[in-house]
């Protein structure tokens, strides 16, 4: 089954296809088609299908805000830009927006034709105001008068009122009016922002058990006359905008003041950045649309007309998806199982266990609880001297943050590298970092222009026999919420080699140390690209000598040209290369004379595949690395990242088995074609193998053997 649109046969499409590299942005859109495909699985409940539809909408918002916004940074300032396909910025804009239009249309069509007909069978419906009973209309109108009406503020735009700053990603009304005293019947427009701090839908429970959801925008539309008394309303038009939210920060010597102030200023620009996408309901007022196009410098390609029976902003349906009445009908993950490396029952002290063995954690199949437990124990433990940690994204009501605060209160040295530039979490991270700093933690607000994306924890404990260093190295964030639905890999260890490397790495981050080498770490921006390319070239040399040579890599994205070229060269030398790439893949597999020995699969399903694993055969003595880094220019040049070598043989075999399971999956897997499209992997008579289920069985199988 094809999951996306075919590559075009136009001259532009031909140019895109002829390149040995696939456009990063077009590859991302292919990924969102794979997410949309999850909404088409008829074996899922309608609530889970709506969840995936909502995810595609959220993904597209971020894509337009950042990637389309980034393109406009070139267009608006007449700067040159070449896409990987070789296209210049203007033709690429047209090509990209055409693809986005196709995706938005497919979203709406599937919602209207396939999902809406299932609603009443599942005891809910999205009701139109006009179809409500008189009694229900009265209830809805009362809700408007008591709750919504006091929050609304019409903002007039005319010769005497400036054009208002309308919020990004907010439902908006443009109300076109004529004043009765104006004999020329001159049109004016007032804008109304739909409040974002009230539910998207008003709910009515009917005696037959069906829940009616009435969209707040429809309640406002049908009561809008209360805001425009003695004024003729010519039209009421619902729309929504994405603004350019892509920005970079200038380096500053005064990291504590200038950097933080600049970050705050840049965050403000997201609220006023240029509009790059406008969603509007069909049959919108032509006069208002001309005004918006002039005001925001838009053309028809930036404008997306949403059919009447669909919704503007599908993220709002999460209120239905997460409704308590439907909890039993949603996907429920299995309870986590014990890690393979920690099979014994009972509640032994984790500090003692780690002195005996390393523990490999594979989330969400293994709980993140051992990491949280270790951190919380360290905060209270009298032998613990210091805690050092890197933080990229935190959960709300974070136990990690609470443990660090407790540790500081207990007089321990706490160093936190808090990456306040984590996209869309900047404000929350800045606020939380300042709270930790006030509690006495030593907080580092990022490292110059680099983004700290590595995930490391170091606990130093002075025990009776000696000082131990407890480390955690991971591909995932210290976020107990996302750990339940992101697949990640982490290692807990007291191995002195890891302890030495992590200590050195923190010294680099917090001070001016420049170690000559690490033992088990590969880091960026220092030398990660070079070391990974060297490992690839080593496999290529083995293949040229007629020796076995294999590369297996699992990651989120691959985009770096130098690494892609190294993989191409290895393929031409005869190396067997299998890539498991969830999202962006700029490498073109299966091209004659270029990449015939490279296969690419993408796994998209109930869990978000977030692990990064790099495997090199190395003449039967495999080198296996895990960590935070994708193969992207930003990961190698603009981020602080780390990959760590799995030293212990049993754990190395466990990681290799994780890769093997990924390659066996025939439920969530898509095979990438040379043209950049993806096909659902066919089972071809094989037994179904779903890694999002099978990994729960691994631990129990081993224990029961």
C-alpha positions in Angstrom: 0.0 0.0 0.0 1.3 3.4 -1.0 1.2 5.9 1.9 1.8 9.1 0.1 1.6 11.0 -3.2 3.8 9.9 -6.0 6.8 12.0 -7.1 5.7 14.5 -9.7 6.7 14.0 -13.4 7.0 17.8 -13.9 10.4 19.4 -14.6 10.6 20.4 -11.0 9.8 16.8 -9.9 12.5 15.5 -12.3 15.1 17.8 -10.8 14.1 16.7 -7.3 14.5 13.0 -8.3 17.8 13.4 -10.2 19.7 14.6 -7.1 21.4 11.9 -5.0 20.1 13.6 -1.9 16.5 13.9 -0.8 15.1 17.3 0.4 15.0 17.5 4.2 11.7 19.2 4.1 10.0 17.0 1.6 11.3 14.0 3.5 9.7 15.4 6.7 6.4 15.6 4.9 6.7 12.0 3.9 7.2 11.2 7.6 3.9 13.1 8.5 2.1 11.0 5.8 3.3 7.9 7.7 1.8 9.4 10.9 -1.4 10.1 9.1 -1.4 6.5 7.9 -1.7 5.5 11.6 -5.1 7.2 11.7 -6.1 4.9 8.8 -5.6 1.6 10.7 -9.1 0.2 11.1 -8.0 -2.1 13.9 -7.5 0.9 16.1 -10.3 2.6 18.0 -11.6 5.8 16.5 -10.1 7.6 19.5 -6.6 6.4 18.7 -7.1 7.2 15.1 -8.1 10.7 16.1 -5.1 10.9 18.3 -2.8 10.3 15.3 -4.7 12.8 13.2 -4.1 15.4 16.0 -0.4 14.5 16.0 -0.2 15.2 12.3 -1.7 18.6 12.9 0.7 19.5 15.7 3.6 18.2 13.6 2.5 20.4 10.7 2.2 23.5 12.9 5.8 23.0 14.1 7.0 22.3 10.5 5.4 25.5 9.2 6.6 27.6 12.1 10.2 26.4 11.9 11.0 24.9 8.5 8.7 27.0 6.3 9.6 30.0 8.6 13.3 29.3 8.0 12.8 29.3 4.3 11.2 32.8 4.6 14.2 34.0 6.4 15.9 33.6 3.0 13.0 34.8 0.9 12.3 37.9 2.9 15.9 39.1 3.1 16.9 38.1 -0.5 19.4 35.5 0.7 20.5 32.6 -1.4 19.5 29.1 -0.4 19.9 25.8 -2.2 17.9 22.8 -1.2 19.5 19.3 -1.2 17.5 18.8 -4.4 19.5 21.6 -6.0 16.5 24.0 -6.1 16.7 27.7 -5.3 14.6 29.2 -2.6 11.7 30.5 -4.8 10.9 27.4 -6.8 11.4 25.3 -3.7 8.9 27.4 -1.9 6.3 26.7 -4.6 7.2 23.0 -4.6 7.0 22.7 -0.8 3.7 24.6 -0.4 2.1 22.4 -3.2 3.0 19.4 -1.1 1.7 20.9 2.1 -1.6 21.7 0.3 -1.9 18.1 -0.7 -1.3 16.9 2.8 -3.9 19.3 4.4 -6.5 18.2 1.8 -5.8 14.6 2.6 -6.2 15.3 6.4 -9.5 17.0 5.9 -10.9 14.4 3.4 -10.0 11.5 5.7 -11.6 13.2 8.8 -14.8 13.9 6.9 -15.2 10.7 4.9 -13.8 8.0 7.2 -13.6 9.2 10.8 -16.8 11.3 11.3 -19.1 8.5 10.3 -17.7 6.5 13.2 -18.5 9.0 15.9 -22.1 8.2 16.9 -21.3 4.4 16.9 -18.8 5.3 19.6 -21.3 7.4 21.6 -20.2 10.9 20.7 -20.7 13.5 18.0 -19.5 16.9 17.0 -22.7 18.9 16.8 -23.5 21.9 14.8 -25.1 24.7 16.7 -28.1 24.9 14.3 -29.0 21.3 14.8 -29.2 21.5 18.6 -32.6 21.4 20.3 -34.0 24.6 21.6 -33.2 23.5 25.2 -29.6 22.7 24.3 -29.2 26.0 22.4 -30.3 27.8 25.5 -27.7 25.9 27.6 -25.0 26.8 25.1 -26.1 30.4 24.9 -26.0 30.6 28.7 -22.4 29.2 28.6 -21.5 31.9 26.1 -23.0 34.7 28.2 -21.5 33.6 31.5 -18.0 32.3 30.4 -17.0 33.2 26.9 -18.5 36.7 26.3 -16.6 38.4 29.2 -13.3 37.1 27.7 -13.8 38.3 24.1 -12.3 41.6 22.8 -13.1 42.7 19.3 -10.2 44.6 17.8 -11.2 47.0 15.0 -9.0 47.8 12.1 -9.8 50.9 10.0 -8.3 54.3 9.2 -8.2 55.1 12.9 -7.1 51.8 14.4 -3.8 50.0 13.6 -3.8 46.4 12.6 -3.7 44.3 15.7 -1.1 41.6 16.5 -3.0 38.4 16.2 -1.7 35.4 18.1 0.1 32.4 16.5 -1.7 29.1 16.4 -4.9 30.6 17.8 -8.4 30.4 16.3 -9.4 33.8 15.1 -12.5 35.5 13.7 -12.5 38.2 11.2 -15.9 40.0 11.5 -16.7 42.3 8.5 -19.3 45.0 9.4 -21.1 48.0 8.0 -22.0 50.9 10.3 -25.7 52.0 9.7 -24.8 55.7 10.0 -22.1 55.3 7.3 -24.0 56.2 4.1 -21.2 54.9 2.0 -21.6 51.5 3.7 -17.8 51.3 4.1 -16.6 47.9 5.2 -14.6 47.5 8.4 -13.2 44.4 10.0 -12.8 43.5 13.6 -10.7 40.6 14.8 -11.6 38.3 17.8 -9.2 35.8 19.3 -10.9 32.7 20.5 -9.7 32.1 24.1 -7.2 29.3 24.5 -7.7 28.8 28.2 -11.2 27.3 27.9 -12.0 23.8 26.4 -12.3 23.6 22.6 -15.7 22.0 23.0 -18.8 22.5 25.2 -20.1 19.1 26.3 -23.7 17.9 26.6 -24.5 14.4 27.8 -27.7 13.1 26.4 -30.0 10.5 28.1 -29.0 7.9 25.5 -25.4 8.1 26.6 -24.1 10.1 23.6 -21.9 13.1 24.3 -22.4 16.1 22.1 -19.3 18.3 21.6 -20.1 21.8 20.4 -17.0 23.7 19.1 -16.4 26.9 21.0 -15.9 28.7 17.7 -19.4 27.8 16.6 -20.8 29.0 19.9 -19.1 32.4 19.3 -20.2 32.6 15.7 -23.8 32.1 16.6 -23.7 34.7 19.4 -21.4 37.2 17.7 -24.2 39.8 17.4 -23.8 40.5 21.1 -20.4 42.0 20.4 -21.7 44.2 17.5 -24.9 45.8 18.6 -26.6 48.2 16.2 -24.0 47.2 13.5 -24.7 45.3 10.3 -22.6 42.1 10.2 -21.6 41.4 6.6 -19.7 38.2 7.3 -18.1 36.1 10.1 -14.9 34.3 9.0 -12.9 31.8 11.0 -9.1 31.5 10.4 -5.8 30.6 12.0 -2.2 31.5 11.3 1.3 30.0 11.6 4.1 32.6 12.1 7.8 32.2 11.5 9.2 31.0 14.8 12.7 30.2 13.6 15.5 32.2 15.2 19.1 32.0 16.1 20.8 33.5 19.1 23.9 35.7 18.9 26.9 34.7 21.0 27.6 36.8 24.0 30.4 36.9 26.6 28.0 37.7 29.4 26.1 34.4 29.4 24.2 35.3 32.6 22.6 38.6 31.4 23.0 39.3 27.7 22.2 35.8 26.5 19.1 35.4 28.7 17.8 38.8 27.8 18.3 38.1 24.1 16.5 34.7 24.5 13.5 36.5 26.0 13.5 39.1 23.2 13.7 36.3 20.5 10.8 34.5 22.1 8.8 37.6 21.7 9.5 37.6 18.0 7.6 34.3 17.7 4.5 36.2 18.7 5.0 38.8 15.9 6.9 36.9 13.3 5.8 37.0 9.7 2.8 34.9 8.8 3.8 31.9 6.6 0.5 29.9 6.6 -3.1 30.9 6.8 -5.9 28.3 7.4 -9.3 29.7 6.6 -12.8 28.2 6.3 -14.3 27.9 2.8 -16.3 30.8 1.3 -14.4 33.4 3.4 -15.2 37.0 2.7 -13.2 38.1 -0.4 -12.8 41.6 0.9 -11.3 40.4 4.2 -9.0 37.9 2.4 -7.6 40.7 0.1 -6.9 42.8 3.2 -5.1 39.9 5.0 -3.0 39.0 1.9 -1.8 42.6 1.6 -1.3 43.0 5.4 0.8 39.8 5.7 2.4 39.7 2.2 0.8 36.4 1.3 -0.3 34.9 -2.0 -2.7 32.0 -2.7 -0.1 29.4 -2.0 0.1 30.5 1.7 -3.6 30.1 2.1 -5.2 26.8 2.9 -9.0 26.5 2.6 -10.5 24.1 5.1 -13.8 22.4 4.1 -16.9 23.2 6.2 -17.3 19.7 7.6 -13.7 19.5 8.8 -12.1 21.5 11.7 -9.6 24.2 11.6 -6.9 22.9 14.0 -7.3 19.2 14.6 -5.2 19.4 17.8 -8.4 20.5 19.5 -9.9 17.0 19.2 -7.6 15.8 22.0 -10.4 16.9 24.3 -12.5 14.1 22.8 -9.6 11.6 22.6 -8.7 12.1 26.3 -12.2 12.3 27.6 -12.6 10.1 30.8 -15.7 8.4 29.3 -13.6 6.9 26.5 -10.5 5.8 28.5 -11.2 2.1 28.1 -11.4 2.5 24.4 -7.9 4.1 24.0 -4.6 2.3 23.6 -3.3 1.2 27.0 0.4 0.3 27.1 1.3 -2.8 29.1 2.9 -2.4 32.5 6.7 -2.1 32.2 8.9 -5.1 32.7 12.2 -5.4 34.6 15.4 -4.8 32.6 17.2 -7.9 31.4 20.3 -6.9 33.3 18.3 -6.6 36.6 16.1 -9.8 36.7 16.1 -10.7 40.3 13.0 -9.9 42.4 13.0 -7.9 45.6 14.0 -4.4 46.6 17.8 -4.4 46.8 19.5 -1.1 47.3 20.2 0.3 43.8 23.6 1.7 44.8 24.7 -1.9 45.7 23.3 -3.4 42.6 25.1 -0.9 40.3 28.4 -1.7 42.0 27.9 -5.3 40.9 26.7 -4.8 37.3 25.6 -2.3 34.7 21.9 -2.0 33.9 20.6 -1.3 30.4 17.2 0.3 30.3 15.0 0.1 27.2 12.0 2.5 27.5 9.1 2.4 27.7 9.3 -1.4 28.0 11.5 -0.9 31.0 10.4 1.9 33.4 12.4 5.0 33.9 11.8 4.4 37.7 15.4 3.2 38.4 16.8 6.5 37.1 14.3 8.5 39.2 14.9 6.3 42.2 18.7 6.8 41.9 18.3 10.5 41.7 15.9 10.8 44.6 18.0 8.5 46.8 21.1 10.6 45.9 19.2 13.8 47.0 18.7 12.3 50.5 21.8 10.1 50.8 24.4 11.4 53.3 27.3 9.8 51.4 26.4 11.6 48.1 28.7 14.6 47.5 27.6 16.0 44.2 25.1 15.6 41.4 25.7 16.8 37.8 23.1 16.5 35.1 22.1 17.8 31.6 18.5 18.8 31.1 16.8 19.3 27.7 13.1 18.8 28.4 11.4 18.2 31.7 8.0 16.8 32.5 5.4 19.0 34.2 5.6 18.5 38.0 9.0 17.0 37.3 10.4 14.5 39.9 13.9 15.2 38.4 13.6 18.9 39.2 12.1 18.1 42.7 15.1 15.8 43.5 17.6 18.4 42.4 15.9 21.0 44.6 16.0 18.6 47.5 19.6 17.8 47.0 20.5 21.5 47.0 18.5 22.0 50.2 20.5 19.1 51.8 23.8 20.8 51.0 25.0 18.7 48.1 26.8 20.3 45.2 24.3 20.3 42.3 25.4 21.3 38.8 22.7 21.5 36.1 23.3 22.3 32.5 19.9 23.5 31.6 19.4 23.9 27.8 17.1 26.9 27.7 17.2 26.9 23.9 15.2 23.6 23.6 12.7 24.5 21.0 9.2 25.4 22.3 10.3 24.6 25.8 12.5 27.7 26.2 10.2 29.6 28.5 9.5 26.6 30.7 13.1 25.7 30.9 14.2 29.2 31.6 11.7 29.5 34.5 12.7 26.1 35.9 16.4 26.9 35.6 16.0 30.1 37.5 14.1 28.3 40.2 16.9 25.8 40.6 19.5 28.6 40.7 17.6 30.4 43.5 17.6 27.1 45.5 21.4 27.0 45.3 22.1 24.8 42.3 25.0 25.8 40.0 23.1 26.3 36.7 24.7 26.7 33.3 22.4 28.3 30.7 23.7 26.5 27.7 27.2 26.7 26.1 27.6 29.8 23.8 25.8 29.3 20.5 25.7 25.5 20.9 22.6 23.6 22.0 23.2 20.9 24.7 21.3 17.9 23.6 23.3 15.1 25.3 21.7 13.2 28.2 24.1 12.6 31.1 23.9 12.2 34.8 26.8 11.9 37.3 26.4 11.1 41.0 29.6 11.1 43.2 29.3 9.1 46.4 31.9 8.9 49.1 31.5 5.3 50.5 33.6 3.6 53.2 35.9 1.8 50.8 36.3 4.5 48.2 34.6 7.2 46.1 32.2 5.8 43.5 30.9 7.6 40.4 27.4 6.5 39.4 26.5 7.5 35.8 23.5 7.4 33.6 24.0 7.9 29.8 20.9 7.9 27.5 19.3 8.7 24.2 16.2 10.1 26.0 15.3 13.2 28.1 15.0 13.2 31.8 11.3 13.3 31.4 9.1 10.8 33.1 6.1 11.6 30.9 7.7 11.1 27.5 9.5 8.0 28.8 6.1 6.3 28.8 5.7 6.6 25.0 9.2 7.4 23.5 11.4 4.4 22.9 14.9 5.2 24.3 17.9 3.4 25.6 19.9 4.3 28.7 22.7 2.8 30.8 23.3 2.9 34.5 26.8 2.1 35.6 29.7 2.5 38.1 32.2 1.5 35.4 35.3 3.7 36.0 35.8 4.2 32.3 32.3 5.8 31.9 32.8 7.7 35.1 36.1 9.2 33.9 34.6 10.1 30.5 31.4 11.7 31.9 33.5 13.6 34.5 35.7 15.0 31.8 32.8 15.9 29.7 31.1 17.9 32.5 34.4 19.7 33.0 34.4 20.7 29.3 30.8 21.9 29.6 31.2 23.8 32.9 34.7 25.1 32.5 37.6 25.3 30.0 38.9 21.7 30.1 39.8 20.2 26.7 40.7 16.5 27.2 42.9 15.0 24.6 40.6 11.9 24.2 37.8 10.0 25.8 37.8 6.3 26.2 34.2 5.3 25.4 32.6 8.6 24.4 32.3 10.2 20.9 31.3 13.8 21.3 30.2 16.7 19.1 30.9 19.3 18.0 34.4 18.1 18.6 34.9 15.0 16.4 31.7 12.9 16.1 31.3 13.3 12.4 34.9 12.3 11.8 34.8 9.3 14.1 31.6 8.0 12.7 32.8 8.4 9.1 36.1 6.6 10.1 34.1 3.7 11.4 32.1 3.6 8.2 35.3 3.7 6.1 36.8 0.9 8.1 33.9 -1.3 7.2 34.3 -0.3 3.5 38.0 -1.3 3.7 37.0 -4.7 5.1 34.5 -5.2 2.3 37.1 -4.3 -0.4 39.3 -7.0 1.2 36.5 -9.6 0.8 35.9 -9.7 4.5 32.4 -9.5 6.2 31.2 -5.9 6.6 27.9 -4.7 8.0 26.6 -1.4 9.3 23.2 -1.1 11.1 22.1 2.3 12.3 18.9 3.3 14.1 18.1 7.0 14.5 15.5 9.7 14.1 17.0 11.5 11.1 19.9 11.4 8.7 20.8 14.5 6.8 24.5 15.2 7.0 26.0 15.0 3.5 29.5 14.0 4.6 28.1 11.0 6.5 25.7 10.2 3.6 28.6 10.2 1.2 30.6 7.9 3.4 27.7 5.5 3.5 27.4 5.7 -0.3 31.1 4.9 -0.6 30.7 2.0 1.8 27.7 0.7 -0.2 29.8 0.8 -3.4 32.6 -1.1 -1.7 30.1 -3.9 -0.9 29.2 -3.2 2.7 25.7 -4.3 3.7 24.0 -1.3 5.2 20.6 -1.2 6.9 19.2 2.0 8.3 16.2 2.4 10.6 15.3 6.0 10.3 12.0 7.2 11.8 11.8 10.6 10.3 13.9 12.6 7.9 16.1 10.6 5.5 18.1 12.7 3.0 19.9 9.5 1.8 18.5 7.9 -1.3 18.6 4.1 -1.0 18.8 1.5 -3.8 20.2 3.9 -6.5 22.2 2.0 -9.1 25.9 2.7 -8.8 25.4 4.8 -5.7 23.5 3.0 -2.9 22.5 -0.4 -4.1 23.5 -2.1 -0.8 21.6 0.4 1.4 18.1 -0.4 2.7 16.1 2.1 4.7 13.1 1.3 6.8 11.0 3.6 9.0 9.1 2.4 12.1 6.0 4.5 13.0 3.5 3.2 15.5 2.1 3.5 19.0 5.5 4.6 20.4 7.7 7.3 19.1 11.0 5.7 18.1 13.6 7.9 19.7 16.6 5.6 20.3 19.9 6.1 18.5 22.1 3.0 17.9 25.2 2.7 15.7 26.4 -0.8 15.0 29.6 -1.6 13.1 30.5 -5.3 12.4 34.3 -4.8 13.0 35.3 -8.3 11.8 33.0 -10.0 14.3 34.0 -7.8 17.3 31.1 -5.3 17.0 31.4 -1.7 18.0 28.0 -0.6 19.2 27.3 3.0 20.3 24.2 4.5 21.9 23.4 8.2 22.6 21.6 11.4 21.9 22.9 12.2 18.4 21.2 11.9 15.0 23.3 12.1 11.8 22.5 15.8 11.1 24.5 18.9 10.4 23.1 20.5 13.6 24.0 17.4 15.7 27.6 17.4 14.5 28.3 21.1 14.3 25.8 23.1 16.4 25.0 20.8 19.3 26.8 19.2 22.3 26.0 15.5 21.8 27.5 12.3 22.9 27.5 8.6 21.9 28.9 6.0 24.2 30.4 2.6 23.4 28.7 -0.4 25.0 31.6 -2.1 26.7 30.0 -5.0 28.4 29.5 -8.0 26.1 26.1 -9.2 27.5 24.6 -5.7 27.2 26.1 -5.3 23.7 24.3 -8.5 22.6 21.1 -7.1 24.1 21.4 -3.9 22.0 22.2 -5.9 18.9 19.0 -7.9 19.6 17.1 -4.6 19.8 18.3 -3.8 16.3 17.4 -7.4 15.1 13.9 -7.0 16.4 13.5 -3.6 14.6 14.5 -5.4 11.4 11.9 -8.1 12.0 9.0 -5.8 12.6 6.3 -6.1 9.9 3.5 -4.2 11.5 4.9 -0.7 12.0 7.5 -0.7 9.3 7.7 1.2 6.0 10.3 0.6 3.3 11.8 3.6 1.7 11.9 3.7 -2.1 14.6 5.3 -4.3 12.2 8.1 -5.2 11.8 9.1 -1.6 8.3 7.5 -1.1 7.5 4.8 1.4 5.6 1.6 1.1 4.0 -0.4 4.0 6.2 -3.5 4.5 4.2 -6.5 3.4 4.2 -9.6 5.6 4.4 -12.0 2.6 3.2 -15.0 4.6 5.4 -14.1 7.7 3.9 -14.2 11.2 3.0 -10.7 12.4 5.9 -9.2 14.4 5.1 -6.0 16.3 8.1 -4.7 18.2 5.8 -2.4 20.3 4.4 -5.6 21.7 7.2 -8.1 21.4 9.7 -6.1 23.5 7.4 -6.6 26.5 7.9 -10.3 26.2 11.8 -10.3 26.0 12.4 -10.0 29.7 9.9 -12.6 30.7 11.2 -15.0 28.1 14.7 -14.7 29.5 13.6 -15.1 33.1 11.5 -18.1 32.3 14.3 -19.9 30.4 
